[in-house]
Amino acid sequence: MTDGKNRTQVVRLILFTSLWLMLLILSVKVSAAWTARSLSLMAESLHTLLTSVSTFLSLLTIKAYRPNGSSIYGQGKREVVITFLLIAVLGFTGLSLLSMSAQQIIGVILEKTLTFSVRVSWPVMQVLGVLVITSLGIAILGLYQGRVLSHPSLRFNAGQLFKDVFLTLLVAGGLVGVWWGLVWLDVLLAIVLVLLAAASCWQIVNWQFPLMVEQTAIAPEVLAQIARQVGGVTHCYHIRSRGLVGRFVYVQMNLIVHPDLAGLAPLIAERIEAAIRERYGPVQVTFFIDDDIAAADFSKAPPVTEVNGKNDPMGEREGY
């Protein structure tokens, strides 16, 4: 699980599993909020939505490079559209919740009663308990694997999950207060959670968006110099990188290893990755190891279809 190929596969699996579980949790929360007629629980669902979107964006950041090997600058249309949709949904839902909260407050002030009453029940509280345990388990797994695999995206998403767990517990406490007669507590929490959702949205965009910039992060000649300093490397080419230095950088390069050291190619790749990580911080490097015959023409980029080396782009190379 520590080599480049397995590391990428594990990260993708964790993020993919977390995404689907968070979408399931989101649907259950919305259903529970509708059943209980709770504005605070509906507002907390916004935070679960943000966590789900953050996980999805993390999946996008580890997507494969373009097959033709061409350089791409700036965010792609998909990333921009997703970001604007997120802001639009958050804005519309947040304003709707604030409007309904205002109606509740006016009802309490003028009529001494809520426009629509919150219906707290024991089954709803049990559902929230199950959701908290599930989210906490996902968060702990993501945090542990993020440390083991040295992957900042896993740690960031784990942090978002822990925040979501805390807010769910806060809402559960508020519903208990409503159960005891503090009917205004649900409205107050809804307003606070909507404002916190706006802050969380900015934090997620500020973290994820720079990582999706497909502009060169590290000069190819610098990466080539680092690679050639490792014994056994005779040539490296088609070097590409993107991300944000100091936060996380994705690197891809083709290597030619001396024939006598071909059996040590995985070890050589690990040493190069360690050297790049020591100089530039968190990185994920994918290597394609070529022989002298397969890589005789350095002027043409191979049709790479998988960053993690899972697929063999030329039938004669091996990725690590």
Backbone torsions as a table, in degrees:
resi	resn	phi	psi	omega
1	MET	NA	-0.5	-177.5
2	THR	-102.0	-14.1	177.7
3	ASP	-78.5	165.7	-172.6
4	GLY	-57.4	-45.0	-176.4
5	LYS	-64.6	-51.9	-178.7
6	ASN	-66.0	-34.5	179.7
7	ARG	-61.5	-45.7	-179.9
8	THR	-64.7	-41.2	-179.8
9	GLN	-64.0	-41.7	179.9
10	VAL	-66.2	-43.2	179.3
11	VAL	-60.9	-45.4	179.0
12	ARG	-62.1	-42.6	-178.8
13	LEU	-63.3	-44.5	-179.7
14	ILE	-63.9	-45.6	-179.3
15	LEU	-65.6	-41.5	-179.3
16	PHE	-64.8	-45.1	178.5
17	THR	-64.0	-43.2	179.1
18	SER	-61.8	-39.2	-179.2
19	LEU	-60.9	-49.0	-177.8
20	TRP	-68.0	-37.2	176.9
21	LEU	-66.1	-39.3	178.9
22	MET	-67.6	-36.4	176.3
23	LEU	-65.5	-37.6	175.9
24	LEU	-64.8	-44.8	178.3
25	ILE	-61.5	-40.4	179.4
26	LEU	-60.7	-45.6	-179.5
27	SER	-64.0	-38.6	178.9
28	VAL	-67.5	-40.6	179.7
29	LYS	-63.4	-43.7	179.8
30	VAL	-63.1	-41.0	178.6
31	SER	-64.3	-42.2	178.8
32	ALA	-66.0	-38.9	178.6
33	ALA	-65.4	-39.5	178.1
34	TRP	-65.9	-40.6	179.7
35	THR	-66.2	-44.6	-178.2
36	ALA	-82.5	-10.7	-177.2
37	ARG	56.5	43.1	-176.0
38	SER	-102.9	118.9	176.9
39	LEU	-70.7	-35.6	-179.2
40	SER	-66.2	-40.4	178.7
41	LEU	-69.0	-35.7	176.0
42	MET	-66.3	-40.6	178.0
43	ALA	-65.6	-36.5	178.4
44	GLU	-67.8	-27.3	176.5
45	SER	-62.4	-27.1	175.5
46	LEU	-60.9	-38.1	179.3
47	HIS	-68.0	-37.1	175.5
48	THR	-65.5	-38.5	176.0
49	LEU	-61.8	-43.4	178.9
50	LEU	-62.4	-40.6	177.9
51	THR	-63.6	-39.6	178.6
52	SER	-64.2	-44.0	179.4
53	VAL	-65.0	-39.5	177.9
54	SER	-61.5	-41.1	177.7
55	THR	-64.3	-41.4	179.1
56	PHE	-64.0	-41.4	178.1
57	LEU	-64.9	-34.3	176.1
58	SER	-64.1	-36.3	175.3
59	LEU	-64.1	-38.4	-180.0
60	LEU	-65.9	-32.2	-177.0
61	THR	-70.3	-17.6	178.7
62	ILE	-106.7	21.8	177.7
63	LYS	-69.4	164.3	-179.6
64	ALA	-73.6	154.4	173.7
65	TYR	-70.1	165.4	179.9
66	ARG	-64.1	137.6	-176.9
67	PRO	-58.6	-31.7	-175.8
68	ASN	-81.3	-3.1	176.4
69	GLY	73.3	10.1	-178.2
70	SER	-74.6	151.1	179.1
71	SER	-77.7	142.1	-179.4
72	ILE	-128.8	134.3	-177.0
73	TYR	-120.0	136.6	-179.9
74	GLY	84.0	173.9	179.1
75	GLN	-71.7	150.1	174.7
76	GLY	-77.8	166.7	-178.8
77	LYS	-62.0	-36.6	-178.1
78	ARG	-61.1	-45.6	-178.9
79	GLU	-64.9	-40.7	-179.9
80	VAL	-65.6	-44.0	-179.5
81	VAL	-62.5	-44.0	-179.8
82	ILE	-61.9	-42.2	-179.2
83	THR	-64.2	-44.9	179.7
84	PHE	-67.2	-36.5	176.5
85	LEU	-64.2	-40.8	177.9
86	LEU	-59.6	-46.7	-179.2
87	ILE	-65.2	-39.4	-179.7
88	ALA	-65.2	-46.0	179.5
89	VAL	-63.7	-44.2	179.2
90	LEU	-62.5	-43.1	-179.5
91	GLY	-64.7	-46.1	-179.2
92	PHE	-64.5	-47.6	-178.7
93	THR	-66.5	-40.5	179.5
94	GLY	-63.1	-44.2	178.5
95	LEU	-65.4	-36.7	177.9
96	SER	-64.6	-42.7	179.1
97	LEU	-67.0	-39.6	177.2
98	LEU	-64.3	-37.2	178.1
99	SER	-64.5	-45.3	179.3
100	MET	-67.0	-34.4	177.2
101	SER	-64.8	-39.5	178.0
102	ALA	-63.1	-39.9	177.2
103	GLN	-62.1	-40.2	178.1
104	GLN	-63.5	-43.8	-179.3
105	ILE	-64.7	-42.5	178.4
106	ILE	-62.5	-39.4	178.6
107	GLY	-62.9	-39.6	179.8
108	VAL	-67.8	-40.9	-176.8
109	ILE	-71.2	-46.0	-174.2
110	LEU	-86.1	-41.2	-173.5
111	GLU	-109.5	-0.6	-179.8
112	LYS	59.6	24.0	179.0
113	THR	-151.4	159.1	179.5
114	LEU	-78.5	146.0	176.4
115	THR	-61.1	-42.0	172.2
116	PHE	-139.5	132.5	-173.6
117	SER	-83.4	147.7	176.3
118	VAL	-83.0	131.1	-178.0
119	ARG	-109.1	92.6	-179.8
120	VAL	-89.4	133.4	-180.0
121	SER	-137.4	162.5	179.5
122	TRP	-63.8	-40.7	176.7
123	PRO	-59.5	-38.2	178.1
124	VAL	-63.2	-41.9	178.8
125	MET	-65.3	-37.0	177.4
126	GLN	-64.8	-41.2	177.9
127	VAL	-61.0	-43.1	178.4
128	LEU	-62.7	-37.5	177.4
129	GLY	-62.3	-42.7	178.3
130	VAL	-64.5	-41.1	179.5
131	LEU	-64.3	-39.6	178.5
132	VAL	-62.9	-45.1	-179.3
133	ILE	-63.6	-42.9	179.7
134	THR	-63.5	-47.8	180.0
135	SER	-63.0	-38.9	179.5
136	LEU	-64.6	-40.3	177.8
137	GLY	-63.2	-42.6	178.1
138	ILE	-63.3	-41.7	-178.7
139	ALA	-64.4	-43.7	179.8
140	ILE	-64.2	-42.5	178.0
141	LEU	-62.0	-45.8	179.8
142	GLY	-63.2	-40.8	179.5
143	LEU	-65.8	-43.0	179.9
144	TYR	-63.6	-48.7	-179.5
145	GLN	-68.1	-31.2	177.3
146	GLY	-63.7	-35.9	177.1
147	ARG	-75.4	-41.4	-179.5
148	VAL	-64.8	-43.4	-176.1
149	LEU	-91.2	-1.5	-178.7
150	SER	53.4	48.3	-177.4
151	HIS	-115.5	108.2	-176.6
152	PRO	-61.1	-32.4	-178.5
153	SER	-63.0	-38.7	177.7
154	LEU	-65.2	-41.1	179.6
155	ARG	-67.7	-39.2	179.2
156	PHE	-64.3	-45.8	179.2
157	ASN	-64.9	-35.1	176.2
158	ALA	-63.3	-39.9	177.2
159	GLY	-62.0	-39.4	176.9
160	GLN	-65.1	-37.0	178.9
161	LEU	-67.7	-42.1	177.3
162	PHE	-61.3	-39.6	176.9
163	LYS	-62.8	-41.9	179.9
164	ASP	-64.0	-39.0	177.4
165	VAL	-62.4	-45.1	179.5
166	PHE	-60.5	-43.9	-179.4
167	LEU	-68.0	-34.4	176.1
168	THR	-64.3	-41.8	176.2
169	LEU	-63.4	-37.5	178.1
170	LEU	-63.3	-43.3	178.0
171	VAL	-65.1	-40.7	177.9
172	ALA	-60.0	-41.4	176.5
173	GLY	-64.0	-37.9	177.3
174	GLY	-64.9	-38.6	178.1
175	LEU	-66.4	-35.5	174.7
176	VAL	-62.6	-40.4	176.9
177	GLY	-62.7	-40.5	176.1
178	VAL	-62.5	-39.4	178.5
179	TRP	-59.5	-32.9	-179.2
180	TRP	-88.1	1.1	175.2
181	GLY	111.6	-2.9	178.6
182	LEU	-86.4	72.4	-171.0
183	VAL	-65.4	-26.0	-178.3
184	TRP	-73.8	-15.4	-175.1
185	LEU	-65.2	-35.9	-179.8
186	ASP	-64.0	-42.4	179.7
187	VAL	-66.1	-44.4	-179.8
188	LEU	-60.6	-46.1	179.3
189	LEU	-63.2	-37.9	179.8
190	ALA	-60.2	-45.1	-179.8
191	ILE	-63.7	-45.6	-180.0
192	VAL	-62.2	-42.9	-177.3
193	LEU	-68.4	-34.8	176.7
194	VAL	-64.5	-42.9	177.9
195	LEU	-64.7	-39.1	177.3
196	LEU	-67.6	-32.1	178.5
197	ALA	-64.3	-38.8	177.3
198	ALA	-62.5	-42.2	178.6
199	ALA	-66.0	-39.9	179.3
200	SER	-66.4	-37.1	178.0
201	CYS	-61.1	-44.3	178.1
202	TRP	-63.5	-39.7	179.4
203	GLN	-63.3	-42.8	-179.3
204	ILE	-66.6	-45.9	179.0
205	VAL	-62.7	-40.8	-179.9
206	ASN	-64.2	-31.4	179.1
207	TRP	-83.0	-48.5	-170.9
208	GLN	-78.8	-39.6	-171.1
209	PHE	-61.4	-44.8	178.7
210	PRO	-61.1	-30.4	-179.4
211	LEU	-71.0	-19.6	-179.0
212	MET	-92.2	-0.2	176.8
213	VAL	-68.7	124.1	-175.8
214	GLU	-97.1	34.9	173.9
215	GLN	-92.1	152.1	-178.4
216	THR	-58.8	125.4	-178.3
217	ALA	-89.0	-40.0	-179.5
218	ILE	-129.9	136.0	-178.2
219	ALA	-58.6	131.8	-178.7
220	PRO	-56.7	-37.8	-178.1
221	GLU	-66.1	-30.7	177.6
222	VAL	-69.5	-43.9	178.0
223	LEU	-64.6	-37.1	178.0
224	ALA	-64.5	-39.8	178.8
225	GLN	-63.7	-41.2	178.3
226	ILE	-63.7	-42.4	-178.2
227	ALA	-65.2	-41.0	-176.9
228	ARG	-70.8	-17.7	177.6
229	GLN	-74.4	-14.0	177.2
230	VAL	-87.3	129.9	-177.8
231	GLY	-60.8	138.4	177.7
232	GLY	102.5	-14.0	-179.8
233	VAL	-89.7	120.8	178.6
234	THR	-98.7	-25.2	178.4
235	HIS	-164.3	150.5	173.0
236	CYS	-142.3	144.5	-174.2
237	TYR	-157.6	177.2	-176.4
238	HIS	49.1	52.7	-177.5
239	ILE	-91.6	129.4	179.5
240	ARG	-136.8	149.3	178.1
241	SER	-151.2	151.3	174.0
242	ARG	-154.6	164.9	-177.8
243	GLY	122.6	-154.7	-177.7
244	LEU	-132.3	115.9	-179.1
245	VAL	-60.6	131.5	-178.3
246	GLY	97.1	-23.4	176.9
247	ARG	-107.0	-59.4	174.8
248	PHE	-171.2	134.8	-178.6
249	VAL	-131.0	136.4	175.2
250	TYR	-103.6	128.9	-176.9
251	VAL	-126.6	141.6	174.8
252	GLN	-135.2	134.3	178.1
253	MET	-152.2	152.8	173.5
254	ASN	-100.8	135.4	-177.5
255	LEU	-120.8	147.1	167.4
256	ILE	-115.9	119.7	-178.5
257	VAL	-102.3	145.1	178.2
258	HIS	-55.8	134.4	-176.6
259	PRO	-53.1	-34.5	-179.0
260	ASP	-70.0	-17.4	-177.8
261	LEU	-114.2	19.0	-177.6
262	ALA	-59.8	-34.4	179.9
263	GLY	-69.5	-16.6	179.9
264	LEU	-99.8	14.2	-177.5
265	ALA	-55.5	-43.8	178.1
266	PRO	-60.4	-39.8	179.5
267	LEU	-67.1	-40.1	177.7
268	ILE	-63.1	-42.4	178.9
269	ALA	-61.9	-41.3	179.2
270	GLU	-64.4	-38.3	179.8
271	ARG	-67.1	-39.4	178.4
272	ILE	-64.6	-44.7	179.7
273	GLU	-62.1	-41.0	178.6
274	ALA	-63.1	-38.4	179.5
275	ALA	-67.1	-40.1	178.4
276	ILE	-67.4	-41.2	-179.7
277	ARG	-64.9	-38.5	-179.5
278	GLU	-63.8	-31.9	-176.3
279	ARG	-90.3	-35.8	-171.8
280	TYR	-117.5	0.9	178.5
281	GLY	89.6	-156.0	-176.0
282	PRO	-58.6	126.8	178.3
283	VAL	-141.9	160.2	169.9
284	GLN	-130.9	116.9	-173.5
285	VAL	-114.1	134.1	175.1
286	THR	-114.9	129.0	-178.5
287	PHE	-114.3	142.3	169.5
288	PHE	-119.0	114.4	-174.8
289	ILE	-91.9	122.1	-178.6
290	ASP	-111.0	156.8	168.4
291	ASP	-95.5	171.9	-174.6
292	ASP	-63.2	-33.0	-177.1
293	ILE	-74.8	-46.1	-176.8
294	ALA	-66.2	-28.0	-174.8
295	ALA	-110.6	26.0	-177.1
296	ALA	-65.0	-34.0	179.5
297	ASP	-98.2	103.9	-177.1
298	PHE	-87.6	-6.5	-174.0
299	SER	-83.2	-16.4	-177.7
300	LYS	-110.2	129.8	179.9
301	ALA	-77.4	135.1	177.9
302	PRO	-72.3	152.8	-179.8
303	PRO	-75.0	75.4	-177.7
304	VAL	-72.7	128.3	-179.9
305	THR	-116.4	-11.5	179.3
306	GLU	-136.3	126.8	-179.7
307	VAL	-68.2	-35.5	-172.4
308	ASN	-85.3	7.7	178.3
309	GLY	75.6	14.4	-176.9
310	LYS	-67.7	-41.4	177.0
311	ASN	-99.3	147.2	-178.6
312	ASP	-92.5	104.9	-172.2
313	PRO	-67.0	-25.8	-178.7
314	MET	-120.7	-2.0	-179.6
315	GLY	78.9	-4.3	-176.9
316	GLU	-132.5	19.1	-178.6
317	ARG	-132.8	163.5	-178.5
318	GLU	-131.0	133.8	-178.7
319	GLY	-101.9	149.3	178.8
320	TYR	-130.4	NA	NA
